[in-house]
Amino acid sequence: MIDESLISQVVSLSPEDRLQLIGVVWETLTPEDLPVTDSERALLDARLADMESEPNDQSPWPEAKARLERLLH
């Protein structure tokens, strides 16, 4: 369980500092800390294979993000 005083400190940070903290904490994790089920691994492998076999069928993140934002508005 995370100490409430630590949570209070985190909540008091600016959004930018909280995002930086997330990155710092993320970097402390190893692959063994991030369990992936067999079905998730199969899905990731299939998507990677699709990306490698059809490299021109991919969209850069800014384009994909813009399409998603248009769908929301």
C-alpha positions as CSV (number, residue, x, y, z in Angstrom):
1,M,0.0,0.0,0.0
2,I,1.3,3.5,-0.9
3,D,1.6,5.9,2.0
4,E,-1.0,8.6,2.0
5,S,1.6,11.3,2.5
6,L,3.4,10.2,-0.6
7,I,0.1,10.4,-2.6
8,S,-0.5,13.9,-1.2
9,Q,2.9,15.0,-2.4
10,V,2.3,13.6,-5.9
11,V,-1.1,15.2,-6.2
12,S,0.4,18.6,-5.3
13,L,2.8,18.4,-8.2
14,S,2.1,20.2,-11.5
15,P,0.8,18.0,-14.3
16,E,4.2,18.3,-16.0
17,D,6.0,17.1,-12.9
18,R,3.6,14.3,-12.4
19,L,4.2,13.1,-16.0
20,Q,8.0,13.3,-15.4
21,L,7.5,11.3,-12.2
22,I,5.6,8.7,-14.1
23,G,8.5,8.4,-16.6
24,V,11.0,8.0,-13.8
25,V,8.9,5.3,-12.1
26,W,8.3,3.6,-15.4
27,E,12.1,3.4,-16.0
28,T,12.5,1.5,-12.7
29,L,10.4,-1.4,-14.1
30,T,11.9,-4.5,-15.8
31,P,10.2,-6.7,-18.4
32,E,9.6,-9.2,-15.7
33,D,7.6,-6.5,-13.8
34,L,5.2,-6.2,-16.7
35,P,3.3,-9.4,-17.2
36,V,1.9,-10.1,-20.7
37,T,-0.6,-12.9,-21.2
38,D,-0.2,-15.4,-24.1
39,S,-3.1,-13.8,-25.9
40,E,-1.7,-10.3,-25.5
41,R,1.7,-11.5,-26.8
42,A,0.0,-13.2,-29.8
43,L,-1.8,-9.9,-30.6
44,L,1.4,-7.9,-30.3
45,D,3.3,-10.4,-32.5
46,A,0.5,-10.2,-35.1
47,R,0.5,-6.4,-35.1
48,L,4.3,-6.3,-35.4
49,A,4.2,-8.8,-38.3
50,D,1.6,-6.7,-40.0
51,M,3.6,-3.5,-39.5
52,E,6.7,-5.2,-41.0
53,S,4.9,-6.7,-44.0
54,E,3.0,-3.5,-44.8
55,P,5.2,-0.6,-43.8
56,N,3.4,1.8,-46.1
57,D,0.1,1.0,-44.4
58,Q,1.1,2.7,-41.2
59,S,0.3,6.2,-39.9
60,P,2.6,8.5,-37.9
61,W,1.3,9.3,-34.5
62,P,0.4,12.9,-35.3
63,E,-1.9,11.8,-38.2
64,A,-3.5,9.0,-36.1
65,K,-4.0,11.4,-33.2
66,A,-5.6,14.0,-35.5
67,R,-8.0,11.4,-36.9
68,L,-9.0,10.3,-33.4
69,E,-9.6,13.9,-32.3
70,R,-11.8,14.5,-35.4
71,L,-13.9,11.5,-34.4
72,L,-14.4,12.9,-30.9
73,H,-15.7,16.3,-32.1
